[in-house]
Protein backbone atom coordinates (compact mmCIF):
# COMPACT_ATOMS: atom_id res chain seq x y z
CA UNK A 1 0.00 0.00 0.00
CA UNK A 2 1.41 3.39 -1.04
CA UNK A 3 1.27 5.91 1.78
CA UNK A 4 2.19 9.52 2.40
CA UNK A 5 3.34 11.05 5.68
CA UNK A 6 3.15 14.84 6.10
CA UNK A 7 5.76 16.20 8.48
CA UNK A 8 4.16 19.55 9.31
CA UNK A 9 6.59 20.92 11.90
CA UNK A 10 6.31 24.39 10.28
CA UNK A 11 2.66 24.02 9.33
CA UNK A 12 1.03 23.32 6.00
CA UNK A 13 -0.59 25.23 3.16
CA UNK A 14 -1.90 24.09 -0.19
CA UNK A 15 1.03 25.50 -2.14
CA UNK A 16 3.60 24.01 0.24
CA UNK A 17 1.93 20.60 -0.15
CA UNK A 18 1.96 20.83 -3.94
CA UNK A 19 5.53 22.18 -4.03
CA UNK A 20 6.66 19.21 -1.94
CA UNK A 21 4.90 16.79 -4.31
CA UNK A 22 6.71 18.40 -7.25
CA UNK A 23 9.97 18.12 -5.31
CA UNK A 24 9.24 14.41 -4.78
CA UNK A 25 9.00 13.84 -8.52
CA UNK A 26 5.57 14.90 -9.76
CA UNK A 27 6.36 16.12 -13.30
CA UNK A 28 5.54 19.80 -13.66
CA UNK A 29 4.40 19.11 -17.23
CA UNK A 30 1.86 16.58 -15.97
CA UNK A 31 0.56 18.99 -13.34
CA UNK A 32 0.28 21.80 -15.90
CA UNK A 33 -1.65 19.58 -18.31
CA UNK A 34 -4.07 18.44 -15.60
CA UNK A 35 -4.69 21.96 -14.29
CA UNK A 36 -5.29 23.07 -17.86
CA UNK A 37 -8.33 20.76 -17.96
CA UNK A 38 -10.12 23.20 -15.65
CA UNK A 39 -10.15 25.87 -18.37
CA UNK A 40 -9.72 28.61 -15.77
CA UNK A 41 -9.16 31.83 -17.74
CA UNK A 42 -6.85 33.20 -15.02
CA UNK A 43 -4.49 30.21 -15.07
CA UNK A 44 -1.51 30.63 -17.38
CA UNK A 45 1.13 28.32 -16.00
CA UNK A 46 2.95 26.78 -13.06
CA UNK A 47 6.58 26.93 -12.03
CA UNK A 48 8.71 25.30 -9.38
CA UNK A 49 12.17 26.49 -8.45
CA UNK A 50 14.78 25.61 -5.82
CA UNK A 51 15.24 27.92 -2.85
CA UNK A 52 17.11 27.82 0.44
CA UNK A 53 15.21 27.97 3.72
CA UNK A 54 17.92 28.43 6.28
CA UNK A 55 20.30 25.52 5.72
CA UNK A 56 17.64 23.48 3.91
CA UNK A 57 17.03 23.24 0.16
CA UNK A 58 13.36 23.21 -0.82
CA UNK A 59 11.10 23.74 -3.81
CA UNK A 60 8.93 26.84 -4.13
CA UNK A 61 5.71 26.78 -6.15
CA UNK A 62 4.49 29.74 -8.19
CA UNK A 63 1.35 29.99 -10.32
CA UNK A 64 1.17 32.46 -13.16
CA UNK A 65 -2.27 34.04 -13.13
CA UNK A 66 -3.66 36.59 -15.55
CA UNK A 67 -6.61 38.96 -15.35
CA UNK A 68 -6.68 39.01 -11.55
CA UNK A 69 -6.84 42.27 -9.65
CA UNK A 70 -3.67 43.23 -7.86
CA UNK A 71 -3.44 42.52 -4.17
CA UNK A 72 -0.75 42.71 -1.55
CA UNK A 73 0.23 39.80 0.62
CA UNK A 74 2.85 40.17 3.21
CA UNK A 75 2.79 36.63 4.37
CA UNK A 76 2.05 33.55 2.63
CA UNK A 77 -0.61 31.59 4.36
CA UNK A 78 -4.13 32.15 3.72
CA UNK A 79 -7.05 33.12 5.59
CA UNK A 80 -10.59 32.13 5.51
CA UNK A 81 -12.69 32.83 2.48
CA UNK A 82 -9.58 32.82 0.45
CA UNK A 83 -7.15 30.25 -0.73
CA UNK A 84 -5.25 28.24 1.62
CA UNK A 85 -3.44 30.26 3.01
CA UNK A 86 0.12 30.10 3.25
CA UNK A 87 -1.72 29.18 0.40
CA UNK A 88 0.15 31.94 -1.65
CA UNK A 89 1.77 32.45 -4.89
CA UNK A 90 4.00 34.82 -6.70
CA UNK A 91 2.87 35.87 -10.14
CA UNK A 92 5.94 37.49 -11.66
CA UNK A 93 6.83 39.12 -14.94
CA UNK A 94 10.23 37.49 -15.34
CA UNK A 95 11.84 34.39 -13.94
CA UNK A 96 15.55 33.83 -14.40
CA UNK A 97 16.20 30.90 -12.13
CA UNK A 98 18.38 27.96 -13.03
CA UNK A 99 16.57 24.64 -13.22
CA UNK A 100 13.27 26.45 -13.23
CA UNK A 101 10.35 24.77 -14.96
CA UNK A 102 8.22 27.38 -16.66
CA UNK A 103 4.91 26.63 -18.32
CA UNK A 104 3.61 30.06 -19.24
CA UNK A 105 0.97 30.49 -21.89
CA UNK A 106 1.35 34.24 -22.28
CA UNK A 107 2.98 37.19 -20.60
CA UNK A 108 1.21 39.34 -18.07
CA UNK A 109 2.15 42.42 -16.11
CA UNK A 110 1.49 42.16 -12.43
CA UNK A 111 3.21 40.69 -9.51
CA UNK A 112 2.25 39.86 -6.00
CA UNK A 113 3.82 37.79 -3.28
CA UNK A 114 2.03 35.60 -0.86
CA UNK A 115 4.06 34.42 2.04
CA UNK A 116 3.66 31.73 4.56
CA UNK A 117 1.29 33.24 7.10
CA UNK A 118 0.07 36.58 6.20
CA UNK A 119 -1.66 39.82 6.45
CA UNK A 120 -3.27 40.87 3.24
CA UNK A 121 -5.15 43.66 1.64
CA UNK A 122 -7.52 42.58 -1.09
CA UNK A 123 -9.15 44.81 -3.62
CA UNK A 124 -12.84 44.19 -4.15
CA UNK A 125 -13.65 41.82 -6.96
CA UNK A 126 -15.86 38.99 -8.05
CA UNK A 127 -16.40 35.89 -5.98
CA UNK A 128 -16.70 32.21 -6.77
CA UNK A 129 -19.24 30.34 -4.69
CA UNK A 130 -18.76 26.78 -3.56
CA UNK A 131 -21.67 25.66 -5.74
CA UNK A 132 -19.89 27.13 -8.80
CA UNK A 133 -16.59 25.47 -7.91
CA UNK A 134 -18.35 22.14 -7.43
CA UNK A 135 -19.91 22.44 -10.88
CA UNK A 136 -16.57 23.48 -12.43
CA UNK A 137 -14.90 20.34 -11.09
CA UNK A 138 -17.76 18.02 -12.06
CA UNK A 139 -17.87 19.33 -15.63
CA UNK A 140 -14.12 19.08 -16.19
CA UNK A 141 -12.43 16.15 -17.98
CA UNK A 142 -10.32 15.34 -14.92
CA UNK A 143 -10.10 11.68 -13.92
CA UNK A 144 -12.85 10.54 -11.58
CA UNK A 145 -10.40 9.74 -8.79
CA UNK A 146 -9.02 13.28 -8.97
CA UNK A 147 -12.52 14.75 -9.00
CA UNK A 148 -13.53 12.68 -5.98
CA UNK A 149 -10.59 13.83 -3.85
CA UNK A 150 -10.97 17.43 -5.00
CA UNK A 151 -14.67 17.50 -4.17
CA UNK A 152 -14.07 15.97 -0.75
CA UNK A 153 -11.41 18.55 0.15
CA UNK A 154 -13.50 21.48 -1.08
CA UNK A 155 -16.56 20.15 0.73
CA UNK A 156 -14.64 20.07 4.02
CA UNK A 157 -13.45 23.63 3.45
CA UNK A 158 -16.92 24.92 2.51
CA UNK A 159 -18.54 23.12 5.45
CA UNK A 160 -16.09 24.74 7.84
CA UNK A 161 -16.70 28.20 6.37
CA UNK A 162 -20.45 27.64 6.52
CA UNK A 163 -20.35 26.65 10.19
CA UNK A 164 -18.14 29.59 11.10
CA UNK A 165 -20.30 32.16 9.32
CA UNK A 166 -23.71 30.60 9.82
CA UNK A 167 -24.67 30.12 6.18
CA UNK A 168 -25.59 27.38 3.71
CA UNK A 169 -22.65 25.44 2.27
CA UNK A 170 -23.49 26.30 -1.35
CA UNK A 171 -23.56 30.01 -0.44
CA UNK A 172 -19.97 30.08 0.81
CA UNK A 173 -18.05 32.54 -1.35
CA UNK A 174 -14.34 32.68 -2.12
CA UNK A 175 -12.69 35.90 -3.26
CA UNK A 176 -11.53 35.71 -6.89
CA UNK A 177 -7.84 35.43 -6.07
CA UNK A 178 -8.33 33.02 -3.21
CA UNK A 179 -10.72 30.91 -5.25
CA UNK A 180 -8.25 30.51 -8.11
CA UNK A 181 -5.37 29.65 -5.79
CA UNK A 182 -7.52 27.27 -3.76
CA UNK A 183 -8.84 25.50 -6.84
CA UNK A 184 -5.36 25.07 -8.32
CA UNK A 185 -3.85 23.93 -5.02
CA UNK A 186 -6.62 21.49 -4.18
CA UNK A 187 -6.92 20.02 -7.68
CA UNK A 188 -3.12 19.89 -7.84
CA UNK A 189 -2.99 18.01 -4.54
CA UNK A 190 -5.51 15.47 -5.85
CA UNK A 191 -3.55 15.12 -9.11
CA UNK A 192 -0.34 14.48 -7.13
CA UNK A 193 -1.94 11.87 -4.89
CA UNK A 194 -3.35 10.12 -7.96
CA UNK A 195 0.01 10.28 -9.79
CA UNK A 196 1.84 8.57 -6.93
CA UNK A 197 -1.11 6.21 -6.32
CA UNK A 198 -1.27 7.20 -2.65
CA UNK A 199 -3.86 5.11 -0.81
CA UNK A 200 -3.50 6.52 2.70
CA UNK A 201 -2.35 9.88 4.05
CA UNK A 202 -0.92 10.46 7.52
CA UNK A 203 0.11 13.68 9.26
CA UNK A 204 2.14 14.82 12.23
CA UNK A 205 0.72 17.10 14.94
CA UNK A 206 0.15 20.63 13.65
CA UNK A 207 1.75 23.74 15.19
CA UNK A 208 -0.73 26.34 16.41
CA UNK A 209 0.47 29.75 15.31
CA UNK A 210 -0.95 32.80 17.05
CA UNK A 211 -1.68 36.43 16.34
CA UNK A 212 -4.29 37.85 14.00
CA UNK A 213 -4.95 38.24 10.30
CA UNK A 214 -6.93 40.69 8.16
CA UNK A 215 -9.68 39.02 6.16
CA UNK A 216 -12.77 40.04 4.25
CA UNK A 217 -14.51 39.82 7.61
CA UNK A 218 -12.08 42.17 9.30
CA UNK A 219 -9.42 41.32 11.87
CA UNK A 220 -9.68 37.70 13.02
CA UNK A 221 -7.59 35.61 15.40
CA UNK A 222 -5.15 32.92 14.33
CA UNK A 223 -5.55 30.10 13.65
CA UNK A 224 -8.21 31.42 11.27
CA UNK A 225 -11.72 30.38 12.37
CA UNK A 226 -12.20 28.07 9.36
CA UNK A 227 -8.83 26.43 10.03
CA UNK A 228 -9.70 25.83 13.68
CA UNK A 229 -13.08 24.42 12.67
CA UNK A 230 -11.41 22.01 10.24
CA UNK A 231 -8.92 20.86 12.84
CA UNK A 232 -11.70 20.36 15.36
CA UNK A 233 -13.87 18.32 12.98
CA UNK A 234 -10.96 16.12 11.89
CA UNK A 235 -9.66 15.37 15.36
CA UNK A 236 -6.24 16.73 14.44
CA UNK A 237 -3.42 16.67 16.96
CA UNK A 238 -1.96 20.13 17.63
CA UNK A 239 1.08 21.46 19.45
CA UNK A 240 2.11 24.93 20.58
CA UNK A 241 4.42 27.14 18.52
CA UNK A 242 6.24 30.41 19.26
CA UNK A 243 5.34 31.72 15.79
CA UNK A 244 3.15 34.81 15.64
CA UNK A 245 2.15 33.72 12.16
CA UNK A 246 -0.46 31.68 10.35
CA UNK A 247 1.24 28.31 10.11
CA UNK A 248 -1.72 26.20 9.04
CA UNK A 249 -3.96 27.68 6.37
CA UNK A 250 -7.56 26.73 5.62
CA UNK A 251 -6.55 24.97 2.41
CA UNK A 252 -3.77 23.04 4.08
CA UNK A 253 -6.10 22.13 6.93
CA UNK A 254 -8.80 21.06 4.45
CA UNK A 255 -6.45 18.67 2.65
CA UNK A 256 -5.58 16.97 5.92
CA UNK A 257 -9.11 17.07 7.34
CA UNK A 258 -10.44 15.33 4.23
CA UNK A 259 -7.75 12.72 3.76
CA UNK A 260 -5.35 12.26 6.67
CA UNK A 261 -5.01 10.26 9.85
CA UNK A 262 -3.01 12.09 12.50
CA UNK A 263 -0.39 9.49 13.35
CA UNK A 264 3.02 8.37 12.10
CA UNK A 265 2.90 5.14 10.09
CA UNK A 266 5.38 2.28 9.97
CA UNK A 267 6.60 2.51 6.39
CA UNK A 268 9.45 1.86 3.96
CA UNK A 269 10.53 5.25 2.56
CA UNK A 270 10.92 5.58 -1.20
CA UNK A 271 10.72 9.34 -1.84
CA UNK A 272 11.03 12.62 0.01
CA UNK A 273 9.65 15.98 -1.08
CA UNK A 274 10.35 19.34 0.53
CA UNK A 275 8.08 22.30 -0.13
CA UNK A 276 8.94 25.88 0.85
CA UNK A 277 6.77 28.53 2.42
CA UNK A 278 7.44 32.10 1.34
CA UNK A 279 8.12 33.60 4.77
CA UNK A 280 11.46 33.32 6.54
CA UNK A 281 11.04 32.11 10.12
CA UNK A 282 13.50 31.28 12.88
CA UNK A 283 13.62 27.74 11.50
CA UNK A 284 13.42 26.29 7.97
CA UNK A 285 9.93 27.16 6.80
CA UNK A 286 9.29 23.91 4.94
CA UNK A 287 6.85 21.02 4.68
CA UNK A 288 8.39 17.56 4.34
CA UNK A 289 6.40 14.84 2.57
CA UNK A 290 7.56 11.27 3.02
CA UNK A 291 6.31 8.78 0.43
CA UNK A 292 6.64 5.03 0.60
CA UNK A 293 4.98 1.71 1.28
CA UNK A 294 3.24 0.60 4.44
Protein Blocks (a to p, Z undefined) as FASTA:
>chain_A
ZZddddfknopafklmmmmmmmnopafklmmmmmmmnopaklnbdcdddddehjbccddd
ddddehiacdddfbfbdcehiacejkpcdddfbdcdehiacddfbdcdddddddehiadd
ddddddddfklmmmmmmmpcbdfklmmmmmmmmmmmmmmmmmmnopafklpccdfklmmm
mmmmmmmmmmmmmmnopabdcdddddddedddddfkbpaddddfklmmmmmmnopacddd
fbfcdfbdfklmmmmmmmpccdddddddfbdcddddfbdcfbdcddddddddZZ
